[in-house]
Structures are given as C-alpha cells and as structure tokens.
Amino acid sequence: MKFYCRTDHFKNRTGFTIKNDALNNVYKVKGSFFHGLKLLTFKDWSDEEMYRVKKTFAFGLKSTYVLTGASRQDVQAYLIRNLANKGLLVTFPSGEVYQVLTDGSTVEFKKDDDIVASLKAIEGDPDRLYEIQLREDRKPLLNLACMISAKQILLGKRKRLE
C-alpha cells in the first residue's frame, strides 16, 4: 500500500494532505511538531478524526508522544525519542516494538530485521514527494499515522540542531 505527500508540506505549520497511489487526496494532517507545536491530528477526507498524536512527556533526554484513536481514550501507540542514543522507537500496547532507522531522506520501521513501513523522498511531477510504503498485513493506517509522526519528530530534532 502506497501513499504520497509533498516534502515541503511537512514544514507547514497548519497541516498537509496525504494522497493515495492514484494521487487523490485521502487524508489530512493538522498541526506540526516541526514548529514546536505538540499535537498532530489525522483525519480522513470527510473530516472525521482517526488518530491524534500528542507530546506528553519530556524529561532530560527522553520525549514521549502518545498516539490515540478518535475517542482519545484508547492508546494505539507510543513514540519514544531518546537523545542519549539518538534513537526513536514505536511501541504498541500489545508489546510489539518497531525500531526507527533513518538516513535523512529515508525512514524505516523495522521489527526483527523485517521492514514494516518506509518513507523515502522521490522526484515527482512537479514537486518532490515522500513515498510512504506500508504492508497491508500490519495495520497500514495506524502505521501511516506513526510514520508521519516519526518524520515530524525527526524533522523537529533536525531543526533544533541547526
């Protein structure tokens, strides 16, 4: 399953859209961690909220982001950023953990050397795009929300280091 969004949209303070493989708008993302904001909201195209990611804990070298469902009560995932080892993990209440690997233009979620999701920059027409590839057998919409959140967190970290 593939989705696309423009690379410059990640730096937009108010939000951006996510397109399907036919390049039709399918999801909206409101907010941005890139500008120091602490909340991202994922909505379908009919404006129905699907997921919400909120920065909940920052102490010393560790920050925690909580991804909840539309009811805001059911925790779907945690994104934990550790500055000490420069790592980012995605953990789920079931105990499953994804390691987040990045080289700047590519982000991958790995579990036991198996790539679950990936985001990479590609040349598109007319703009540069991020191509997000998700496995259909691994909760693709939840992983899409986690991937967008992870990229936002990594962009925010890079901005602070510059």
Steps between C-alpha positions, in 0.01 A plus 500: 500500500648837397427858599661828399539852637711794394827537687452872560161434664672354807629847583153654478377618839130444436511157339510314170328231293586139429424350159438141397687323220268664242608839648151578628470674839392248763620624841570829675763566765448805720776648713875449494771395743746682274399843630507404867129419508406197708202351315434327167151396390435248221165527322344329205386713208148538648663672803442206736783477754685167490809549715655764722866520603596711798835567662436399858831465674836667464758456768872528450597297198169321444174612336182297470220549249169318540289398201134448586195409298215738425350452848827632649474236773639196319877510470608353167878561515782685675786672320801531729795718404821456694767764438763304693524230235336709226229238464130500429274205578135433424339276760149359509289397802524139376876511571607521136793739441624657177849643476509822295799530268578809296770637273342842445287442191378151594322377812436131564310310768671168569393210716738204520685608181167517315398835345143576605473852354724743316501863392739627234542815298443461126492738207141561398319715251508795566634480857715276711288244684526264792392151404366309798487124456302292749440130537130420481530222758629737772223757573591734214303809613640480853850461354434795268418718802810371681722562195377859451550566873850351498601712200362812671694418819821442303455826306442689825818350645700600192365854516616536862849374413549753218 
